[in-house]
Amino acid sequence: MITFEQFVADESVSLLRLAWTLTSDRQAAEDLVQDTLLVVYRKWRRVAGTESPGAYTRRILINRFKDHRPSRETLVECVPEAGGSAPTDVAVRAVLVRALAELSPQQRRIVALRYVDDQSIADTAVIVGCSPATVTTQSSRALAMLRRRPELTELFGKEEPCPIPSTI
């Protein structure tokens, strides 16, 4: 059985990336991950005994995000403008944050799990608590919406509408 410390060492970066995608704020993401890991620590014997402690933890993170997020929160009030011709990480993040903020909460969770956390359709369905068909439909709709955003097309072209930076 894996220890909690090893689990945190293995999963904390991907949990933080997932949380940042959901919150669009590093401090809020760190708080969400810390809060999630505290819940997981308190239930560690049960969590470690599950088939997938990572999926169980992501479900807790998603649920805690849903429970503590105001329904119509402004995710970004001021986004710095990009300078120069090549997109910087800051410019890419700013564009992605604006685009992701326009997705429905469920689409945002599904996009975060599928394309940032690299979860399968089945695992995403389990974590979010919906059917695989819903994951497929919501992913398709979210990506279609992101593809219609001209600033994403300008940055990434038509083939790659939504690359998420691997560093937060």
Buried (B, 14 or more C-beta within 10 A) or exposed (E): EEEBEEBBEEBEEBBBBBBBBBBBBEEBBBBBBEBBBEBBEEEBEEBBEEEEBBBBBBBBBBBBBBEEBEEEEEBEEEBEEBEEEEBEEBBBBBBBBBBBEEBEEBBBBBBBBBBBBEBEBEBBBBBBEBEBEBBBBBBEBBBEBBBEBEBBBEBBEEEEBBEBEEEB
